[in-house]
């Protein structure tokens, strides 16, 4: 459970858990091939829902990407009744912390978002955890919003498994179904509003730096 240090919410630091580094690629981009298949660009906006650990970091990464018009932190895969931070933190609600990404497919494709998801936004080889956070709510999961997205996600995972970019560590990302429910207001735009927060500085700022370094042409000015 991540440290919040905001009123009414406790976390790892409050419990005395050290925020130490773990194997992964939070501080560097993993070079990945572009998806061999992609969702055809359509008119208007499209939506992607991705889970990869704490939604603060996922949101911080994807709001930097050209063509992304909105990123909302929330809970995916469980019921509406228990889609709140206190309940999800019990690790018994089946939710995953996730982000809903609204984007212009004429500028950035679903496949490109998946490439960034697997390269810099999180470590897809960590099972039911991400960095210092532990539990199924921090799992690596993709929630396709269409059959086309599901097919592209499945093909890309297969493509990456064949390419073996993670030094032999297996990809544990799951393709799941389920609704998305926005998180509480204090979680929205958290990294942007709290750039000096110790958790953001240690775990999320390096992801944004990796994005800007490895994919400068995809980052908004």
C-alpha positions in Angstrom: 0.0 0.0 0.0 1.5 3.3 -1.0 2.2 6.1 1.4 -0.3 9.0 1.1 0.6 11.4 3.9 -2.8 13.0 3.5 -5.5 13.3 6.0 -7.5 10.2 6.6 -5.3 7.8 4.6 -2.4 5.7 5.8 0.3 3.9 3.8 3.6 2.1 3.8 5.6 5.0 5.4 3.0 5.3 8.2 3.5 1.6 8.9 7.3 1.9 9.0 7.9 0.1 5.7 11.1 1.2 4.0 10.7 2.4 0.4 13.7 0.6 -1.1 14.5 -0.1 -4.7 13.4 -3.3 -6.3 14.5 -5.0 -9.6 12.6 -3.6 -12.5 12.8 -0.7 -15.0 11.1 2.2 -13.1 14.2 4.4 -13.8 14.9 3.4 -17.4 12.9 2.6 -20.5 13.1 -0.9 -21.8 13.6 -0.9 -25.5 10.6 -2.5 -27.1 9.5 -3.2 -30.7 6.4 -1.3 -31.9 3.3 -3.5 -32.0 3.0 -5.6 -35.1 -0.7 -5.0 -35.1 -2.7 -1.9 -34.0 -6.2 -0.6 -33.7 -7.2 1.3 -36.9 -7.5 5.0 -36.3 -11.1 6.2 -36.2 -12.8 9.5 -35.9 -13.2 11.2 -32.5 -11.7 10.2 -29.2 -10.9 6.7 -27.9 -10.4 5.2 -24.5 -7.9 2.8 -23.0 -7.9 1.4 -19.5 -4.6 0.1 -18.1 -3.5 -1.0 -14.6 0.1 -1.2 -13.6 0.6 -0.4 -9.9 -0.1 2.9 -8.2 -2.3 5.0 -10.4 -0.4 8.1 -9.5 2.6 7.0 -11.6 0.5 5.7 -14.5 -1.3 9.0 -14.6 1.9 11.0 -14.5 3.3 9.1 -17.4 0.4 9.1 -19.8 -0.6 12.7 -19.2 2.7 13.6 -20.8 1.9 11.9 -24.1 0.9 13.8 -27.2 -2.6 12.9 -28.3 -3.8 12.1 -24.8 -6.5 14.5 -23.8 -7.4 13.2 -20.3 -6.2 10.7 -17.8 -8.3 9.6 -14.8 -7.2 7.6 -11.9 -9.6 4.9 -10.7 -10.4 1.3 -9.9 -11.1 -1.4 -12.6 -12.3 -5.0 -12.4 -14.5 -4.9 -9.3 -17.9 -3.7 -8.3 -19.1 -0.1 -8.1 -20.1 -0.5 -4.4 -16.5 -1.1 -3.3 -14.7 1.1 -5.7 -13.1 3.4 -3.1 -9.6 3.6 -1.7 -10.4 2.3 1.8 -12.1 -0.8 0.5 -9.7 -1.5 -2.4 -6.8 -1.2 0.0 -8.1 -4.3 1.9 -7.1 -6.3 -1.3 -10.4 -8.2 -1.2 -12.5 -6.2 -3.7 -10.9 -7.6 -7.0 -10.2 -4.1 -8.2 -6.9 -3.0 -9.7 -5.7 0.6 -9.4 -5.9 1.8 -13.0 -6.1 4.8 -15.3 -8.6 5.6 -18.0 -6.8 7.3 -20.9 -8.8 9.4 -23.3 -6.8 10.0 -26.5 -7.0 11.0 -30.1 -6.1 8.0 -32.3 -5.2 10.2 -35.1 -2.2 11.4 -33.0 -1.3 8.4 -30.8 -2.5 4.9 -31.4 -3.7 2.2 -28.9 -0.6 0.1 -29.8 1.7 3.0 -29.1 0.1 3.5 -25.7 0.7 -0.2 -25.0 4.3 0.2 -26.0 4.8 3.0 -23.4 2.8 1.0 -20.9 5.2 -2.0 -21.2 8.4 0.2 -21.6 8.2 2.9 -19.0 4.9 3.1 -17.2 5.4 0.0 -15.1 7.2 -3.3 -14.8 5.0 -6.1 -16.3 7.1 -8.8 -14.8 6.1 -8.1 -11.2 3.2 -10.2 -10.0 0.6 -8.6 -7.9 2.9 -5.8 -6.9 4.8 -2.8 -8.3 7.8 -1.3 -6.6 7.1 -0.9 -2.9 3.4 -1.7 -3.2 2.0 -5.2 -2.7 -1.3 -6.9 -3.4 -3.6 -7.7 -6.3 -4.8 -4.1 -6.6 -1.3 -3.3 -7.9 -1.4 -6.0 -10.6 -0.5 -5.6 -14.2 -3.7 -5.8 -16.2 -5.2 -4.5 -19.5 -8.9 -3.8 -19.7 -9.8 -3.6 -23.4 -12.6 -1.4 -24.4 -13.3 -3.2 -27.6 -12.7 -6.5 -29.4 -10.0 -4.7 -31.5 -8.2 -3.6 -28.4 -8.3 -7.1 -26.9 -6.9 -8.6 -30.0 -4.1 -6.0 -30.3 -3.2 -6.4 -26.6 -3.0 -10.2 -26.9 -0.9 -10.1 -30.0 1.5 -7.5 -28.4 2.0 -9.6 -25.3 2.7 -12.6 -27.4 5.1 -10.5 -29.5 7.0 -9.3 -26.4 7.2 -12.8 -24.9 8.9 -13.9 -28.1 11.2 -10.9 -28.1 12.2 -11.5 -24.4 13.1 -7.9 -23.5 13.0 -8.4 -19.8 16.1 -10.5 -19.4 14.2 -13.8 -19.0 11.7 -12.5 -16.5 8.2 -13.6 -17.6 5.5 -11.1 -18.5 2.6 -11.5 -16.0 0.2 -8.9 -17.5 -3.4 -10.2 -17.7 -6.1 -9.2 -20.1 -9.3 -8.7 -18.1 -12.8 -7.4 -18.3 -14.6 -5.1 -15.9 -15.9 -1.6 -15.4 -13.8 1.5 -14.5 -14.8 3.7 -11.6 -13.0 7.1 -11.0 -11.0 7.4 -7.8 -11.5 10.1 -5.1 -10.6 13.7 -6.0 -7.5 13.7 -3.9 -6.0 11.0 -6.2 -6.6 12.9 -9.4 -3.5 14.6 -10.9 -1.6 13.7 -7.7 1.9 13.8 -9.2 1.3 17.1 -10.9 -0.1 18.7 -7.8 2.5 17.1 -5.4 5.8 17.0 -7.3 7.8 17.0 -4.1 5.9 14.2 -2.4 8.5 11.6 -1.4 6.7 8.7 -3.2 6.4 10.7 -6.4 10.1 11.7 -6.3 11.3 8.2 -5.6 9.0 6.1 -7.8 7.1 8.2 -10.4 9.3 11.0 -11.4 11.9 8.6 -12.8 9.3 7.0 -15.0 8.4 10.4 -16.5 12.1 11.1 -17.0 12.5 7.8 -18.8 9.6 8.6 -21.0 11.0 12.0 -22.0 14.5 10.5 -22.6 13.5 7.4 -24.6 10.4 8.8 -26.5 10.9 12.6 -26.9 8.9 12.8 -30.1 5.8 11.3 -28.2 5.9 13.8 -25.4 3.9 17.0 -25.5 5.9 20.2 -25.4 
